[in-house]
């Protein structure tokens, strides 16, 4: 149970660390090295402060949660600085689209856990094959129904490619 708590809090930090890394690279690409450094120092200060506070109450899970909070702060600082320096970049539309993928991913994971009920009835290889195909199908159908931008572009390209191939053949 302790490991599960630590893992849960650590996974949260991955999301914000990835976003912060992307934003940092954006600043580096325009030769702005100061902004990512200031954000990183801010993150370290928050990490130390929250480590000292949370380790008393949550032990090792507090360290993971402190890292997640510091990663969130790092991302927010970089995001605000990015908006100030480069202006709006369609963030609301991006958030709507990312939300569509998050919904589809959540439902896909739920499908996986529902299929877990039948794991004992199939061999392990058959179980993973069936679950992978079902989960992928649910994911794709949801992205189609939600009209997720990148998925729809890929879907339309694939559809036109199939139509071209059928016309040739």
Secondary structure as a PSIPRED ss2 file (coil, helix, strand):
# PSIPRED VFORMAT (PSIPRED V4.0)

   1 X C   1.000  0.000  0.000
   2 X H   0.000  1.000  0.000
   3 X H   0.000  1.000  0.000
   4 X H   0.000  1.000  0.000
   5 X H   0.000  1.000  0.000
   6 X H   0.000  1.000  0.000
   7 X H   0.000  1.000  0.000
   8 X H   0.000  1.000  0.000
   9 X H   0.000  1.000  0.000
  10 X H   0.000  1.000  0.000
  11 X H   0.000  1.000  0.000
  12 X H   0.000  1.000  0.000
  13 X H   0.000  1.000  0.000
  14 X H   0.000  1.000  0.000
  15 X H   0.000  1.000  0.000
  16 X H   0.000  1.000  0.000
  17 X H   0.000  1.000  0.000
  18 X H   0.000  1.000  0.000
  19 X H   0.000  1.000  0.000
  20 X H   0.000  1.000  0.000
  21 X H   0.000  1.000  0.000
  22 X H   0.000  1.000  0.000
  23 X H   0.000  1.000  0.000
  24 X H   0.000  1.000  0.000
  25 X H   0.000  1.000  0.000
  26 X H   0.000  1.000  0.000
  27 X H   0.000  1.000  0.000
  28 X H   0.000  1.000  0.000
  29 X H   0.000  1.000  0.000
  30 X C   1.000  0.000  0.000
  31 X C   1.000  0.000  0.000
  32 X C   1.000  0.000  0.000
  33 X C   1.000  0.000  0.000
  34 X H   0.000  1.000  0.000
  35 X H   0.000  1.000  0.000
  36 X H   0.000  1.000  0.000
  37 X H   0.000  1.000  0.000
  38 X H   0.000  1.000  0.000
  39 X H   0.000  1.000  0.000
  40 X H   0.000  1.000  0.000
  41 X H   0.000  1.000  0.000
  42 X H   0.000  1.000  0.000
  43 X H   0.000  1.000  0.000
  44 X H   0.000  1.000  0.000
  45 X H   0.000  1.000  0.000
  46 X H   0.000  1.000  0.000
  47 X H   0.000  1.000  0.000
  48 X H   0.000  1.000  0.000
  49 X H   0.000  1.000  0.000
  50 X H   0.000  1.000  0.000
  51 X H   0.000  1.000  0.000
  52 X H   0.000  1.000  0.000
  53 X H   0.000  1.000  0.000
  54 X H   0.000  1.000  0.000
  55 X H   0.000  1.000  0.000
  56 X H   0.000  1.000  0.000
  57 X H   0.000  1.000  0.000
  58 X H   0.000  1.000  0.000
  59 X C   1.000  0.000  0.000
  60 X H   0.000  1.000  0.000
  61 X H   0.000  1.000  0.000
  62 X H   0.000  1.000  0.000
  63 X H   0.000  1.000  0.000
  64 X H   0.000  1.000  0.000
  65 X H   0.000  1.000  0.000
  66 X H   0.000  1.000  0.000
  67 X H   0.000  1.000  0.000
  68 X H   0.000  1.000  0.000
  69 X H   0.000  1.000  0.000
  70 X H   0.000  1.000  0.000
  71 X H   0.000  1.000  0.000
  72 X H   0.000  1.000  0.000
  73 X H   0.000  1.000  0.000
  74 X H   0.000  1.000  0.000
  75 X H   0.000  1.000  0.000
  76 X H   0.000  1.000  0.000
  77 X H   0.000  1.000  0.000
  78 X H   0.000  1.000  0.000
  79 X H   0.000  1.000  0.000
  80 X H   0.000  1.000  0.000
  81 X H   0.000  1.000  0.000
  82 X H   0.000  1.000  0.000
  83 X H   0.000  1.000  0.000
  84 X H   0.000  1.000  0.000
  85 X H   0.000  1.000  0.000
  86 X H   0.000  1.000  0.000
  87 X C   1.000  0.000  0.000
  88 X C   1.000  0.000  0.000
  89 X C   1.000  0.000  0.000
  90 X C   1.000  0.000  0.000
  91 X H   0.000  1.000  0.000
  92 X H   0.000  1.000  0.000
  93 X H   0.000  1.000  0.000
  94 X H   0.000  1.000  0.000
  95 X H   0.000  1.000  0.000
  96 X H   0.000  1.000  0.000
  97 X H   0.000  1.000  0.000
  98 X H   0.000  1.000  0.000
  99 X H   0.000  1.000  0.000
 100 X H   0.000  1.000  0.000
 101 X H   0.000  1.000  0.000
 102 X H   0.000  1.000  0.000
 103 X H   0.000  1.000  0.000
 104 X H   0.000  1.000  0.000
 105 X H   0.000  1.000  0.000
 106 X H   0.000  1.000  0.000
 107 X H   0.000  1.000  0.000
 108 X H   0.000  1.000  0.000
 109 X H   0.000  1.000  0.000
 110 X H   0.000  1.000  0.000
 111 X H   0.000  1.000  0.000
 112 X H   0.000  1.000  0.000
 113 X H   0.000  1.000  0.000
 114 X H   0.000  1.000  0.000
 115 X H   0.000  1.000  0.000
 116 X H   0.000  1.000  0.000
 117 X H   0.000  1.000  0.000
 118 X H   0.000  1.000  0.000
 119 X H   0.000  1.000  0.000
 120 X H   0.000  1.000  0.000
 121 X H   0.000  1.000  0.000
 122 X C   1.000  0.000  0.000
 123 X C   1.000  0.000  0.000
 124 X H   0.000  1.000  0.000
 125 X H   0.000  1.000  0.000
 126 X H   0.000  1.000  0.000
 127 X H   0.000  1.000  0.000
 128 X H   0.000  1.000  0.000
 129 X H   0.000  1.000  0.000
 130 X H   0.000  1.000  0.000
 131 X H   0.000  1.000  0.000
 132 X H   0.000  1.000  0.000
 133 X H   0.000  1.000  0.000
 134 X H   0.000  1.000  0.000
 135 X H   0.000  1.000  0.000
 136 X H   0.000  1.000  0.000
 137 X H   0.000  1.000  0.000
 138 X H   0.000  1.000  0.000
 139 X H   0.000  1.000  0.000
 140 X H   0.000  1.000  0.000
 141 X H   0.000  1.000  0.000
 142 X H   0.000  1.000  0.000
 143 X H   0.000  1.000  0.000
 144 X H   0.000  1.000  0.000
 145 X H   0.000  1.000  0.000
 146 X H   0.000  1.000  0.000
 147 X C   1.000  0.000  0.000
 148 X C   1.000  0.000  0.000
 149 X H   0.000  1.000  0.000
 150 X H   0.000  1.000  0.000
 151 X H   0.000  1.000  0.000
 152 X H   0.000  1.000  0.000
 153 X H   0.000  1.000  0.000
 154 X H   0.000  1.000  0.000
 155 X H   0.000  1.000  0.000
 156 X H   0.000  1.000  0.000
 157 X H   0.000  1.000  0.000
 158 X H   0.000  1.000  0.000
 159 X H   0.000  1.000  0.000
 160 X H   0.000  1.000  0.000
 161 X H   0.000  1.000  0.000
 162 X H   0.000  1.000  0.000
 163 X H   0.000  1.000  0.000
 164 X H   0.000  1.000  0.000
 165 X H   0.000  1.000  0.000
 166 X H   0.000  1.000  0.000
 167 X H   0.000  1.000  0.000
 168 X H   0.000  1.000  0.000
 169 X C   1.000  0.000  0.000
